[in-house]
Amino acid sequence: MTNHTSGGDGEPIAFAATSAARCVLEALRDRTKGAFTIVGNTGGGQFLQRDTVYSLGDGTAVLVRSDTQDDSFREYGPTRMVLKDAAAFEECLADPGLDGTGSAALWTCLTQAYDGTCYAGTPTCPK
């Protein structure tokens, strides 16, 4: 799991563990099977985004996202998405934020790892 926090109003993003972010980006680049959760906390704790991603090892992943704001909660149904190509993850791995406390670009890499298309093939269950 990797966490990031931002107080909002332009405050910088800080990751709890950039080493975990690096591990996730490498796994997505290499199409490794696995699961990870990213939790983002902004607005001094007022807003929370939680993404759980199940990488199926075939260039697709299932995304389950939930948002919490004050006293409301919304969970989006599981969506199987096509991952971006390996070069996109290489670019993310070159982000200097991985050697520090993180960056907005790194957050974007982790939460927008998809090429924007839903998986159109026959559903399969991972073994």
N, C-alpha and C positions, 0 to 999 in steps of 0.2 A: 504494500500500500504506500502511496505517496500523498502527502498533504501539502497544501499551500495556503497561505493566509495573506490577506491584503486588507488594510483598514479602509479601503475605498478612498475617494477624493484624491486620486493620484498617488496614493502611498504605494511604494514598491511591493512587488510580490516576493514573499520569502517561502521557500520550500523547507519542510521539515527534514527531508533527506534527498538531496540531489542524486546521491548514489542509487537510490531506488528508481528515480526517474531515468537515469542512464540505463539501468537494467531493463526497464520496461521498453524503452526506445530500441534497444538492441534486440530484444525478443520480437518486437513488432517488425523490425527490419528483416530479421532472419526467419520470420514466419514460424516462430516457436509456439507450440501449443501451451496454453496456460491461461490464468486469470489474474486480473489485478483490479484494484479499486483506487480511484483518485477522488480525494475530498477537497473541495475548495471552499474556503470560508472568507467572506467579504463583509464589508459594512460593520466591522466591529462585532461580528458574530450574528448579525441580523439575517444574512443570506448564506445558504449552504447549498452547494451542488455536489452530488455524489454520482460518479460514473463507475459502474462495474463493467469490465470488458472481458469477454471470454474469447481469446484468440484460438481459432480452430486449426491453425497450422497450414491452411490452404489459401491464404491471402484474404480470408474473410474473418470477421469477428462479430460477436453478438454484443450489442450495447444495451445496458439497462441503466437509465438515468433517472434520478429523482432530484427535486428541488424543494428546499424548505425556505420559507420566508416568514418571519415572525411566527404566527400561529397557523400557517397554512402549509400543506404538504402535497406534492404532486409527484406521482411515479408514472413514467412513460413505459409503455409496453416494450418487451424485448424486440430489438430490430437487428437483423443480420445485415451488415454493411461490408462493402469491399474496401480493404485497406489501401492506403496510398502506396505507391511503389517504393522500393527500397531506397532509392535516391532521396526521397523526401525525408526519410528517417535519418539518412546520413547527414543531411543538412541540419536537422534538429540536433544531432549528436555533436555538431560543430559549434553549437550555441555556447558562448563563453559563460552563460549562466549556469551550466553544468558544473563548472569549477568553483562556483560561489554559492550563493543562496537561491539561485533560480532567476527567472525572468518571465515577463509576460509572453514572450515568444515561446518559451519552453512550455508554459501552461497551454498555449494554443496547440503546440505539437502533440501534447498528450490528450487533449480533449477534442481535437479535430483530426484524428488519425485516419479519417475515411476520405475516399475520393468523391463522396457526395451521392453515390449510387447505392441503392439497396441491392442485395444479392437476388438475382433473378433465377437461379438454378433450382434444381430439385432439393428440397430440404433433406439434410442428412443429420444423423446423430453422431457426435464424436464417440470414438471407442475408448 
